[in-house]
Amino acid sequence: MLNIEHLTHTYGTGAKAHLALKDITFAVEPGELVSIVGPSGCGKTTLLRTMAGLMRPTGGDLTFLGNEITSVPEGLAMVFQDYRGSLFPWLSVESNVRFPLKRLGLSKADLDARVSESLVAVGLTGFEDRFPFQLSGGMQQRVAIARALAYRPKILLMDEPFASVDAQTREDLEDLVLSVKKKFNMTILFVTHDIDESVYLADRVVVLSKPPTFVVTTLDIPLSDNRDQIETKEDPEFIRLRGEVARLIRHPKSDDVTIPVADVA
Ligand SMILES: Nc1ncnc2c1ncn2[C@@H]1O[C@H](COP(=O)(O)OP(=O)(O)OP(=O)(O)O)[C@@H](O)[C@H]1O
Protein backbone atom coordinates (compact mmCIF):
# COMPACT_ATOMS: atom_id res chain seq x y z
CA MET A 1 0.00 0.00 0.00
CA LEU A 2 2.77 2.40 0.98
CA ASN A 3 6.33 1.98 -0.31
CA ILE A 4 9.31 3.97 0.86
CA GLU A 5 12.59 3.30 -0.95
CA HIS A 6 15.94 4.84 -0.09
CA LEU A 7 14.29 8.00 1.15
CA THR A 8 16.69 10.75 2.17
CA HIS A 9 16.04 14.27 3.37
CA THR A 10 18.45 17.13 3.90
CA TYR A 11 17.29 20.40 5.45
CA GLY A 12 19.07 23.52 4.21
CA THR A 13 22.00 23.73 1.81
CA GLY A 14 25.75 24.37 1.81
CA ALA A 15 27.41 24.81 5.20
CA LYS A 16 23.99 24.80 6.90
CA ALA A 17 22.89 21.49 5.34
CA HIS A 18 21.53 18.99 7.85
CA LEU A 19 21.11 15.36 6.76
CA ALA A 20 18.01 14.37 8.73
CA LEU A 21 17.12 11.12 6.92
CA LYS A 22 19.99 9.14 5.45
CA ASP A 23 18.41 5.96 4.06
CA ILE A 24 14.84 4.85 4.81
CA THR A 25 13.31 1.80 3.14
CA PHE A 26 10.21 -0.08 4.26
CA ALA A 27 6.68 -0.92 3.10
CA VAL A 28 3.25 -1.04 4.71
CA GLU A 29 0.85 -3.79 3.61
CA PRO A 30 -2.96 -3.47 3.68
CA GLY A 31 -4.49 -4.13 7.12
CA GLU A 32 -1.18 -3.84 8.97
CA LEU A 33 -0.32 -1.62 11.90
CA VAL A 34 3.31 -0.63 11.46
CA SER A 35 4.92 1.45 14.16
CA ILE A 36 8.00 3.57 13.62
CA VAL A 37 10.12 4.06 16.69
CA GLY A 38 13.31 6.01 17.12
CA PRO A 39 15.07 8.47 19.39
CA SER A 40 14.00 12.08 19.72
CA GLY A 41 15.08 14.16 16.73
CA CYS A 42 15.72 11.17 14.44
CA GLY A 43 13.34 12.51 11.82
CA LYS A 44 10.08 10.67 12.56
CA THR A 45 7.96 13.74 11.87
CA THR A 46 9.98 14.57 8.75
CA LEU A 47 9.35 11.03 7.49
CA LEU A 48 5.62 11.19 8.19
CA ARG A 49 5.26 14.61 6.58
CA THR A 50 6.90 13.36 3.37
CA MET A 51 4.60 10.32 3.34
CA ALA A 52 1.56 12.55 3.86
CA GLY A 53 2.65 14.64 0.86
CA LEU A 54 3.12 17.72 3.05
CA MET A 55 6.75 18.10 1.96
CA ARG A 56 8.97 16.67 -0.78
CA PRO A 57 11.98 14.60 0.29
CA THR A 58 15.33 15.49 -1.26
CA GLY A 59 15.86 11.90 -2.47
CA GLY A 60 14.28 8.47 -2.82
CA ASP A 61 10.95 7.06 -3.95
CA LEU A 62 7.62 7.23 -2.18
CA THR A 63 4.49 5.58 -3.53
CA PHE A 64 0.97 5.14 -2.18
CA LEU A 65 -1.20 2.54 -3.96
CA GLY A 66 1.36 2.50 -6.76
CA ASN A 67 1.33 6.27 -7.37
CA GLU A 68 4.20 8.58 -6.58
CA ILE A 69 3.38 10.88 -3.67
CA THR A 70 3.67 14.47 -4.91
CA SER A 71 0.90 16.09 -2.81
CA VAL A 72 -1.51 14.95 -0.09
CA PRO A 73 -2.89 11.67 -1.53
CA GLU A 74 -6.60 10.84 -1.61
CA GLY A 75 -7.36 8.11 0.89
CA LEU A 76 -4.88 9.22 3.52
CA ALA A 77 -5.73 10.77 6.89
CA MET A 78 -3.41 11.96 9.62
CA VAL A 79 -3.74 12.41 13.38
CA PHE A 80 -1.23 14.83 14.88
CA GLN A 81 0.39 14.96 18.30
CA ASP A 82 -1.04 18.38 19.14
CA TYR A 83 -4.79 17.90 19.47
CA ARG A 84 -5.15 21.51 20.60
CA GLY A 85 -4.04 22.73 17.19
CA SER A 86 -5.83 20.12 15.10
CA LEU A 87 -9.49 20.67 16.08
CA PHE A 88 -11.51 23.73 15.10
CA PRO A 89 -12.24 25.41 18.45
CA TRP A 90 -15.38 27.17 17.17
CA LEU A 91 -17.00 23.94 15.95
CA SER A 92 -18.81 21.35 18.06
CA VAL A 93 -17.52 17.78 18.28
CA GLU A 94 -20.00 16.66 15.65
CA SER A 95 -19.16 19.53 13.28
CA ASN A 96 -15.43 18.88 13.68
CA VAL A 97 -15.96 15.27 12.56
CA ARG A 98 -18.33 16.29 9.76
CA PHE A 99 -16.20 19.11 8.36
CA PRO A 100 -13.69 17.20 6.15
CA LEU A 101 -16.48 15.02 4.73
CA LYS A 102 -18.20 17.93 2.99
CA ARG A 103 -16.03 17.67 -0.07
CA LEU A 104 -16.91 13.98 -0.60
CA GLY A 105 -20.39 14.82 -1.94
CA LEU A 106 -22.20 12.25 0.23
CA SER A 107 -25.94 12.36 0.91
CA LYS A 108 -27.03 13.80 4.27
CA ALA A 109 -28.07 10.32 5.43
CA ASP A 110 -24.61 8.89 4.61
CA LEU A 111 -22.88 11.84 6.27
CA ASP A 112 -24.98 11.43 9.43
CA ALA A 113 -24.28 7.70 9.48
CA ARG A 114 -20.51 8.15 9.11
CA VAL A 115 -20.33 10.81 11.81
CA SER A 116 -22.36 8.84 14.30
CA GLU A 117 -20.57 5.53 13.56
CA SER A 118 -17.20 7.21 14.13
CA LEU A 119 -18.28 8.86 17.36
CA VAL A 120 -19.62 5.53 18.63
CA ALA A 121 -16.28 3.86 17.70
CA VAL A 122 -14.30 6.31 19.84
CA GLY A 123 -16.81 6.29 22.72
CA LEU A 124 -18.00 9.89 22.35
CA THR A 125 -21.73 9.36 21.95
CA GLY A 126 -23.51 12.01 24.02
CA PHE A 127 -20.75 14.60 23.51
CA GLU A 128 -21.76 15.68 19.99
CA ASP A 129 -22.70 19.23 20.99
CA ARG A 130 -19.68 19.96 23.18
CA PHE A 131 -16.88 22.24 22.03
CA PRO A 132 -13.21 21.21 22.19
CA PHE A 133 -12.49 23.47 25.19
CA GLN A 134 -15.16 21.53 27.14
CA LEU A 135 -13.28 18.24 26.67
CA SER A 136 -10.19 16.68 28.27
CA GLY A 137 -7.04 16.23 26.16
CA GLY A 138 -7.78 12.53 25.72
CA MET A 139 -11.33 13.26 24.58
CA GLN A 140 -10.06 15.87 22.10
CA GLN A 141 -7.71 13.29 20.66
CA ARG A 142 -10.67 10.88 20.35
CA VAL A 143 -12.46 13.56 18.29
CA ALA A 144 -9.39 13.82 16.04
CA ILE A 145 -9.42 10.03 15.61
CA ALA A 146 -13.18 10.01 14.91
CA ARG A 147 -12.68 12.71 12.28
CA ALA A 148 -10.02 10.63 10.57
CA LEU A 149 -12.17 7.46 10.74
CA ALA A 150 -15.25 9.19 9.32
CA TYR A 151 -13.22 10.02 6.24
CA ARG A 152 -12.68 6.24 5.80
CA PRO A 153 -9.05 6.57 4.78
CA LYS A 154 -7.19 3.71 3.16
CA ILE A 155 -4.32 4.48 5.51
CA LEU A 156 -4.18 6.40 8.77
CA LEU A 157 -0.91 8.10 9.73
CA MET A 158 -0.51 8.92 13.43
CA ASP A 159 2.32 11.19 14.59
CA GLU A 160 3.01 10.57 18.30
CA PRO A 161 -0.71 11.07 18.89
CA PHE A 162 -0.68 10.27 22.61
CA ALA A 163 2.50 12.06 23.65
CA SER A 164 0.58 14.86 25.39
CA VAL A 165 -1.90 12.85 27.47
CA ASP A 166 -1.51 11.17 30.87
CA ALA A 167 -0.41 7.54 31.17
CA GLN A 168 -3.84 6.04 31.92
CA THR A 169 -5.50 7.94 29.05
CA ARG A 170 -2.68 6.88 26.79
CA GLU A 171 -3.33 3.21 27.49
CA ASP A 172 -7.05 3.70 26.83
CA LEU A 173 -6.29 5.44 23.53
CA GLU A 174 -3.83 2.71 22.51
CA ASP A 175 -6.62 0.15 23.04
CA LEU A 176 -8.95 2.40 21.05
CA VAL A 177 -6.50 2.32 18.12
CA LEU A 178 -6.42 -1.49 18.27
CA SER A 179 -10.21 -1.68 18.38
CA VAL A 180 -10.75 0.67 15.40
CA LYS A 181 -8.07 -1.15 13.45
CA LYS A 182 -10.03 -4.36 13.95
CA LYS A 183 -13.46 -2.82 13.38
CA PHE A 184 -12.56 -0.97 10.16
CA ASN A 185 -9.74 -3.30 9.02
CA MET A 186 -7.65 -0.13 8.98
CA THR A 187 -4.07 0.17 7.76
CA ILE A 188 -2.16 2.32 10.24
CA LEU A 189 1.32 3.82 10.38
CA PHE A 190 1.99 4.88 13.95
CA VAL A 191 4.99 7.02 14.88
CA THR A 192 6.16 7.03 18.49
CA HIS A 193 9.29 7.42 20.58
CA ASP A 194 7.80 5.07 23.21
CA ILE A 195 9.23 1.56 22.86
CA ASP A 196 6.45 -0.17 24.85
CA GLU A 197 3.82 1.58 22.76
CA SER A 198 5.54 0.66 19.50
CA VAL A 199 5.57 -3.05 20.40
CA TYR A 200 2.15 -3.16 22.08
CA LEU A 201 0.33 -1.76 19.05
CA ALA A 202 2.19 -3.17 16.10
CA ASP A 203 2.21 -6.06 13.69
CA ARG A 204 5.69 -4.82 12.72
CA VAL A 205 8.07 -2.26 14.20
CA VAL A 206 10.42 -0.19 12.04
CA VAL A 207 13.38 0.79 14.24
CA LEU A 208 15.18 4.02 13.33
CA SER A 209 18.71 4.99 14.34
CA LYS A 210 19.98 8.25 15.74
CA PRO A 211 20.59 10.90 13.04
CA PRO A 212 21.70 10.75 10.32
CA THR A 213 18.84 8.30 10.33
CA PHE A 214 18.54 4.89 8.71
CA VAL A 215 16.29 1.86 9.28
CA VAL A 216 18.15 -0.29 11.78
CA THR A 217 15.75 -3.18 11.24
CA THR A 218 12.10 -4.12 10.86
CA LEU A 219 10.86 -6.50 13.56
CA ASP A 220 7.79 -8.75 13.28
CA ILE A 221 5.67 -8.70 16.44
CA PRO A 222 4.25 -12.23 16.80
CA LEU A 223 2.02 -11.41 19.80
CA SER A 224 -1.66 -12.47 19.96
CA ASP A 225 -4.10 -10.14 18.20
CA ASN A 226 -6.06 -9.81 21.44
CA ARG A 227 -3.76 -7.47 23.33
CA ASP A 228 -4.27 -6.46 26.90
CA GLN A 229 -2.42 -3.70 28.72
CA ILE A 230 -1.56 -5.94 31.67
CA GLU A 231 -1.37 -9.48 30.29
CA THR A 232 0.44 -8.59 27.06
CA LYS A 233 3.00 -6.44 28.84
CA GLU A 234 3.68 -9.31 31.30
CA ASP A 235 4.14 -11.78 28.43
CA PRO A 236 7.83 -12.86 28.28
CA GLU A 237 7.70 -12.44 24.48
CA PHE A 238 6.62 -8.80 24.86
CA ILE A 239 9.43 -8.21 27.35
CA ARG A 240 11.94 -9.81 24.98
CA LEU A 241 10.72 -7.72 22.04
CA ARG A 242 10.78 -4.41 23.93
CA GLY A 243 14.33 -5.23 25.08
CA GLU A 244 15.33 -6.02 21.51
CA VAL A 245 13.94 -2.70 20.21
CA ALA A 246 15.67 -0.76 23.01
CA ARG A 247 18.98 -2.49 22.24
CA LEU A 248 18.66 -1.82 18.51
CA ILE A 249 18.00 1.88 19.05
CA ARG A 250 20.99 2.22 21.38
CA HIS A 251 23.37 -0.07 19.53
CA PRO A 252 22.34 -0.33 15.89
CA LYS A 253 24.24 -2.98 13.96
CA SER A 254 26.52 -1.04 11.72
CA ASP A 255 27.06 -3.78 9.08
CA ASP A 256 24.46 -2.39 6.66
CA VAL A 257 25.15 1.31 6.85
CA THR A 258 28.37 3.06 7.73
CA ILE A 259 27.83 5.42 10.64
CA PRO A 260 30.38 7.30 12.71
CA VAL A 261 31.83 5.25 15.60
CA ALA A 262 30.85 8.02 18.02
CA ASP A 263 27.21 7.50 17.09
CA VAL A 264 27.29 3.77 17.84
CA ALA A 265 28.57 4.19 21.42
N1 LIG B 1 12.26 22.89 8.95
C1 LIG B 1 13.41 22.44 9.40
N2 LIG B 1 14.59 23.05 9.09
C2 LIG B 1 15.77 22.57 9.51
N3 LIG B 1 15.92 21.47 10.29
C3 LIG B 1 14.78 20.82 10.64
C4 LIG B 1 13.48 21.28 10.23
N4 LIG B 1 12.55 20.41 10.73
C5 LIG B 1 13.24 19.48 11.44
N5 LIG B 1 14.57 19.74 11.38
C6 LIG B 1 15.64 18.93 11.99
O1 LIG B 1 15.57 17.62 11.44
C7 LIG B 1 15.77 16.65 12.47
C8 LIG B 1 14.57 15.73 12.53
O2 LIG B 1 13.44 16.46 13.03
P1 LIG B 1 12.02 15.74 13.26
O3 LIG B 1 11.10 16.75 13.89
O4 LIG B 1 11.58 15.11 12.01
O5 LIG B 1 12.44 14.62 14.32
P2 LIG B 1 11.51 13.74 15.32
O6 LIG B 1 12.11 12.39 15.36
O7 LIG B 1 10.08 13.83 14.89
O8 LIG B 1 11.72 14.51 16.67
P3 LIG B 1 10.90 14.38 18.07
O9 LIG B 1 10.92 12.94 18.47
O10 LIG B 1 11.69 15.24 19.00
O11 LIG B 1 9.50 14.90 17.78
C9 LIG B 1 16.03 17.42 13.75
O12 LIG B 1 17.44 17.51 13.93
C10 LIG B 1 15.43 18.78 13.49
O13 LIG B 1 16.11 19.79 14.20
Ligand as a Chemical Component Dictionary entry (heavy atoms), coordinates in Angstrom:
data_LIG
# 
_chem_comp.id                   LIG 
_chem_comp.type                 NON-POLYMER 
_chem_comp.pdbx_formal_charge   0 
_chem_comp.three_letter_code    LIG 
# 
loop_
_chem_comp_atom.comp_id 
_chem_comp_atom.atom_id 
_chem_comp_atom.alt_atom_id 
_chem_comp_atom.type_symbol 
_chem_comp_atom.charge 
_chem_comp_atom.model_Cartn_x 
_chem_comp_atom.model_Cartn_y 
_chem_comp_atom.model_Cartn_z 
_chem_comp_atom.pdbx_ordinal 
LIG N1  N1  N 0 12.255 22.893 8.947  1  
LIG C1  C1  C 0 13.411 22.437 9.397  2  
LIG N2  N2  N 0 14.589 23.049 9.085  3  
LIG C2  C2  C 0 15.769 22.566 9.513  4  
LIG N3  N3  N 0 15.915 21.472 10.290 5  
LIG C3  C3  C 0 14.778 20.816 10.643 6  
LIG C4  C4  C 0 13.482 21.278 10.233 7  
LIG N4  N4  N 0 12.551 20.408 10.735 8  
LIG C5  C5  C 0 13.237 19.478 11.436 9  
LIG N5  N5  N 0 14.572 19.738 11.383 10 
LIG C6  C6  C 0 15.639 18.929 11.994 11 
LIG O1  O1  O 0 15.566 17.620 11.441 12 
LIG C7  C7  C 0 15.766 16.645 12.469 13 
LIG C8  C8  C 0 14.567 15.728 12.534 14 
LIG O2  O2  O 0 13.440 16.455 13.030 15 
LIG P1  P1  P 0 12.021 15.745 13.265 16 
LIG O3  O3  O 0 11.104 16.751 13.888 17 
LIG O4  O4  O 0 11.576 15.111 12.006 18 
LIG O5  O5  O 0 12.440 14.618 14.316 19 
LIG P2  P2  P 0 11.512 13.742 15.316 20 
LIG O6  O6  O 0 12.115 12.386 15.358 21 
LIG O7  O7  O 0 10.075 13.827 14.894 22 
LIG O8  O8  O 0 11.722 14.512 16.673 23 
LIG P3  P3  P 0 10.901 14.378 18.067 24 
LIG O9  O9  O 0 10.919 12.941 18.467 25 
LIG O10 O10 O 0 11.687 15.236 19.003 26 
LIG O11 O11 O 0 9.504  14.900 17.780 27 
LIG C9  C9  C 0 16.029 17.419 13.754 28 
LIG O12 O12 O 0 17.437 17.513 13.926 29 
LIG C10 C10 C 0 15.427 18.779 13.493 30 
LIG O13 O13 O 0 16.110 19.795 14.204 31 
# 
loop_
_chem_comp_bond.comp_id 
_chem_comp_bond.atom_id_1 
_chem_comp_bond.atom_id_2 
_chem_comp_bond.value_order 
_chem_comp_bond.pdbx_ordinal 
LIG N1  C1  SING 1  
LIG C1  N2  SING 2  
LIG C1  C4  DOUB 3  
LIG N2  C2  DOUB 4  
LIG C2  N3  SING 5  
LIG N3  C3  DOUB 6  
LIG C3  C4  SING 7  
LIG C3  N5  SING 8  
LIG C4  N4  SING 9  
LIG N4  C5  DOUB 10 
LIG C5  N5  SING 11 
LIG N5  C6  SING 12 
LIG C6  O1  SING 13 
LIG C6  C10 SING 14 
LIG O1  C7  SING 15 
LIG C7  C8  SING 16 
LIG C7  C9  SING 17 
LIG C8  O2  SING 18 
LIG O2  P1  SING 19 
LIG P1  O3  DOUB 20 
LIG P1  O4  SING 21 
LIG P1  O5  SING 22 
LIG O5  P2  SING 23 
LIG P2  O6  DOUB 24 
LIG P2  O7  SING 25 
LIG P2  O8  SING 26 
LIG O8  P3  SING 27 
LIG P3  O9  DOUB 28 
LIG P3  O10 SING 29 
LIG P3  O11 SING 30 
LIG C9  O12 SING 31 
LIG C9  C10 SING 32 
LIG C10 O13 SING 33 
# 
